[in-house]
Amino acid sequence: MRKVDLNSDIGESFGSYKIGLDEEVAKYITSSNIACGWHAGDPIIMDKTIDISKKEGVKVGAHPGFFDLMGFGRRNISVTSEELKAYIKYQLGAIMAIAKSKGEKIQHIKPHGAMYNMAAKDSGLAMAIAEAVFEVDKNIILVGLSGSEIIKAGENVGIKVANEVFADRAYNFDGTLVSRKLEGACIHDTNVAISRALRMVKEGKVTAVNGEDIEIKAETICVHGDNPKAIEFVKKIKERLESEGITVTSMSNFIK
């Protein structure tokens, strides 16, 4: 039986500023990526988000990003591998401490935004992330863009990895995501997005923007829950996956 994880980036509010519908999306996902205070989130939000995840039986994960609150971590920042390694350890340590205080363990780690996209192509940055995870806790699953340098680095270091796909994003022919700056980068038709997700899980293929089918491995699907329409999409994609005989469960239940 095929199994797949549904993950979402949550805990991205900051102080009095609310972003996303964390309580609602947590009802349908199996793994949560919780912002660690650099691109979004703060200690109070992190604490509350772990409570939300725990209440819904959702496995918690770290979602570290660049120290770029104003740019929401989506701006490329020039860093050395040594710097990035320290950034990961710092943010991972923060979320691990809060999780431990609540009797929870960090299941996985998924870099955010620009950090994620840069490391997906840069083997040096990818290795820095993988080594940081290995040195802190080699049992934590490293989530990265399917087939990317992040996945390769995790495998080379000897930690568990989860190949991630995006239901609502367009793909380039090389397996990378189409830049959000370009038209058509995001797929707004719910039915199209769900059909693409199903094909990625069942057939291991997705159609790129040039019309060609590319090979892709789908172990966890990223879904967004930042508005009521997005919540409805998350609900529908879970229902559709299960109706197709696919088990939707936390990645730690099948990635060993």
N, C-alpha and C positions, 0 to 999 in steps of 0.2 A: 504494500500500500504506500502510495506517495505521501510524503509529509512536507509541510512547508510552514515557516514562521511568518507572522505578520508583525512588523515593527513600526514604530512611529516616534518622531522626535517630539518630546514633550518637556514640560518644566522650563519653557523658554520665556516665561514672564520675567519681569524685573521690578522689584519694589512695588510701586502702585500701578505699573504698566502691565496690563494683561494681554498675553498673546496665546492664542489657541484655546481649544475646548478640551482640556486634559481629562476632566472627569468623564466626559462623554466618549471620547475615543478609547479610553482605557477599557471600556466594556467589550470591545471587539478585537483588540490586539492581543498578542501573546508575549511580546517583548517591548519594553520601553527604553528609549534612548534619552537619558536625562542630562540636560545642559549642566555644565560644571562651573558656571560663574564667570567665564571669560567672554564668550560671545553672547551669552544670555544666562538667565537664572541668577540666583543668589542663595545664600545659605538657608533662608526661610523657605524659598520656593523649592529648593532641592529636598528639604525635609518633608514638605507637604506632598511633593510629587512621589516620593518613595511610599508615603502612606497611601496615596491613591492607587499606585501600582499594587501594593501589597493587598489592599482591600479587594481588588479585582482578580487577584491571582496571576498578575502579570510579572514576568521576570524582569528585573531591573538591570540597566546597562549604563555605562558612562558615555557621555557625548561631548568630548572635549573639542574646543575650537581655538582659533587665534584670539589674542587679547584685543578684541575689536568690537566693543559693545555698540558703537555708533553704526558700524557697517554690518552688524549682525554676523560677523565672522565670514562674510562672503567676499571680502577683498583679499586678493593675494598679498602675502607678506613674505619678504625675502628672509629666510632663516637657514641656519646651518643645521646639519643633522644632529649635532650636539645640543643645540638650543631646542629643537623640536622634541628630542628625547626627554629633556627636562620638563618641557611644557606638559607632555603627556603624563609623566610621573606626578607632577604637581596636582593636576586636575583629577587624576585617577585617585590619588590619595584623599582628596577632599570628599569625593562621593563615596569612597569605600568606608570612610570613618562614619559618615551619617548612616549609611546602610547597615553597618555593623551594630550601631547603637539601637537599631530597630530589629535586629535579628535577621537581617537580609544579607545576601552575598551578591556581589556584582557578577552577573552571568556573562556579560559581553562588553565590548567597547567598540564604538563606531565614531570615527572622526567626523567633524562637522564641516559643511560648506567648503570654503577655499582649501582648508587643510586636507579634506577628503579628496577633492578633485586634483590638487597638486600631487599628493602622495600616490594617487592612482596611476600617474604617469612617470613619477620620479622614483626610481628604485632606491636612491639614497635616503630620501625622506620616508619612504615606505619601510625601509629597514630600521630606521630610527624608531618608528612607532612600534614595530614588531618587537624590537629588542627591549623597549621600555616595558611593554606588556609582559614579556618573558621574565624580566628581572623583578617585576613587582609580584605577579601571580601568573604562572604559566598555565593555569587552568581557565583563565578568562578567554573567551572566544573573541577573536578579532574579526570584525565585520568590515568588508570592503566591496567595492564595485566588482561585480562578477568578472573573474579572469584578469583583474588588474594587478599592478605591481604590489598593492597592499596584500592581496591574497598570496602572491608568490613569496613575498617577504615572510609572511606568517608561516607558510609551509617550510621555508628554508630554515627559519629559526627553530621550528619544532613546536609551534603552538597550534591550537585548533582554530580553524577559520570558517567563516560563513559567507558564501557568495551572495551578494545582494543585487536585487533587480528592482526597477521602478516601474510601476504600472502606468503612471501618468506622465512619464517623461519620454521624449524621443531619443533615439540612439543614432550615433554616427556609425559608419561601416566598420570602424575599428573597435567597437564595443564601448566607446566612451559616450557620455551624455552630451546631447546638444546643449550649447550654452544658453542660459536663460535670457541672454541679451538678444538672441535670435528668434524670429517668428517661428512658431510651431514647436518650440522647445517643450512646451507643456501640452498634454492631451486633455481636453476639457470634456470630451464625449465619454460619459461613464461606461456605456456599453462597449465602446472601442477599447478603453483602458482595461476593462475586465477581461475581454477576449484576449488581449495581448498578454495579460498576466497568466491566464490559463494556458496559453500556448507555451509560454516560457517554462512553466512548471511541468506540463505534460510532454512537450516535444523538445524542449531545450533549444528553442529558436525564437527569434524576434525579427521583425522587418525593420531595417534601418531606413533613414531618411532618403537614401538613394534607391530604395525599392528592393534592395537585396536582403535575403535572409542571412542572419548571422547566428553562429552557435552561442548559446548562453546557458549558464548554470544557475538555477534559481533555488536557493535554499532559504532565503528570507526576502520578503517583499516589503518595501518601504511604502507606507501609506501616510497621507497627511490628514490632520484633523483640525485645521485652523478656522473652519467655518461650518455652518450647519449643512451645507451641500456636501462638504468633504466627509462629514460624519456619516451621512447617508451612503456615500460611496464606500466607506470602510465596512459598513454593515453589509452592503450588497456583495462586495467582493468576498467577504468571509462566507456568506451564505452560498454563493455560487461555487466557490472552491469545494465546500463540503458536499454540495449536491452532485459534484463530479467525482465523489469518492476520494477526495484529497483530505487528509487529516491536517487541520490547522493547530499547531502546537508549538510551544517554546523551543527554540533552536537547541537548547541543552538536552532536550529529550531525544534527539536523533543525531546530533553532531558529537561524536566521541573521539 
